[in-house]
Amino acid sequence: MLREITIGQYYPENSVIHKLDPRVKLLGTVVFIIMIFTINNIGGYILTALALAGAIKLSKVPLKYMLKGLKAIFFILMFTSVLNIFFTPGTVVFEYKFIKVTQEGIGLAVKIAVRLIFLIMGSSVMTLTTTPNHLTDGLEKSLSPLKKIKIPVHEISMMMSIALRFIPILLEETDKIMKAQQARGADFETGNIFRRAKSLIPILIPLIISSFRRANDLAMAMEARCYHGGEGRTKMKPLKYYRYDYMAYLIIFLYIAGIILLNNITLW
Amino acid sequence: MSIKLENINFFYSPDNAFKKHALKDINLEIEQGEFVGIIGHTGSGKSTLIQHFNGLLKPTSGHLYYDNSNIFDNAYHLKKLREKVGLVFQYPEHQLFETTVLKDVCFGPKNQGLDEKSCIERAGEALKLVGLKEKYWDKSPFEISGGQKRRAAIAGVLAMRPEVLILDEPTAGLDPRGKNDILNQIKKLYQETKITIILVSHSMEDIAKYANRLIVMNQGSIYFDDTPRNIFKRYKELEAIGLAAPQVTYIMDRLRRKGFDVSLDAITIEEAKEEILKFLGRDK
């Protein structure tokens, strides 16, 4: 069950997307997310869907695997959709006692749902095709100008990479603790909401303790290897742009241009 | 009261790139009252196998019977099975969560639906079994030493009074004394109550000393299933799959090759001593 959450999990494959420089993928993802929220007509959604489909196809990551990541946000998706459908004022299309469904509500719900799906899928393409190390390397390099204004870019990216790295570890740990408590007869599936919430205590306490233990061990291991922050630290594999990366930048640029263009012509 | 596995296959992540055939066509029957050792290289499927015994993992194909009833039948009550088949995971101290040791050990019996008095009674009994002194019972499980935590965690499973006790490397990371203590207590428990014990271990010495049946796993399949004595004689084959025989077996082998007529049957230090004394023509 828990293994199915794919956010932050690298999927090894040998594709063009995997080989791209992480800076390109980071910029691409950021641009993609910003663009999703500026789209104001159907043309923009179609272009975005095509761009996303192209990226997924090129990444060679099975679509099924990618869709699994959506399961995790299913409830948020349902929740926001329901709220939007029922609580948006506008032209009423359906009414029953105090429940009102409006045309605007349905439109908004669909828009938000599609945007959320795009958002998760788009960022999954990046996290599934980039190892956490690579990703933070890219982030550090992209943000390095901020060092001039005393922002600890290296430390921030190190913290990020550790956080990302810990997601699968903690999931596995949770799985293990759940099994261990189940072996002692714990029951997480039956009972009312309070009982179920209470049944989480035997999982959460060991989990929190083991997180602290792991954090402590890691800090110790880093200090043992003389880690002292970013000052004077060199890279084993410095990032370098290749031909593919320039092509990808061009595609990202074309995508921005396409969305801006579509946003300024009225289609619906 | 037997555990019977029929053609069990198990895959991790069956539908993506991380697919792994962890158990390959396992057929196995474990009878009441056996002390079974399971050894195998890291990743050979030992831990996966034992998680099938109490239904924590569901096989991709194949059947598993406990007491002749199929545990994956919809009508079968898995929670009841887990009370009968106690499983102690690797590093079980990581699952402690209560405010006191005693309360934590009570967790299992409480889940069985027992009243508080019998919970405490069983917990006390289990804690005595693992040799944890009464002065620790009201302490927080987080302030006692590693070896004591381990005992408390094992007691947490024992308190459910299982018919089968499965231990996944119960002594990993303990000092030699703590290790011997725990294993001897398990042996004592085995002799006194005649429950079935399944012990996963990396130590050939421990297996030789305690188990009366040995299952060797290799790459998801059962490689050997025999008495430890018979298996350790074939130590060359064990070495080929990254395992070994107890050290005394090698000593006896060397002695034999140097022309001393000692039997290779000796797998524990005690037996080796007897054998050498016998050869020297001396009694104890």
Interface residues (C-beta under 8 A of the other chain):
Chain A: R3 Y11 P12 E13 P62 K64 Y65 K176 I177 K179 A180 Q181 Q182 A183 R184 G185 A186 D187 I201 P202 I205 P206 I209 S210
Chain B: S13 D15 N16 A17 Q51 N54 L56 K79 R82 E83 G86 L87 V88 F89 P92 H94 Q95 L96 F97 F107 G108 N111 Q112 F142 G156 V157 M160
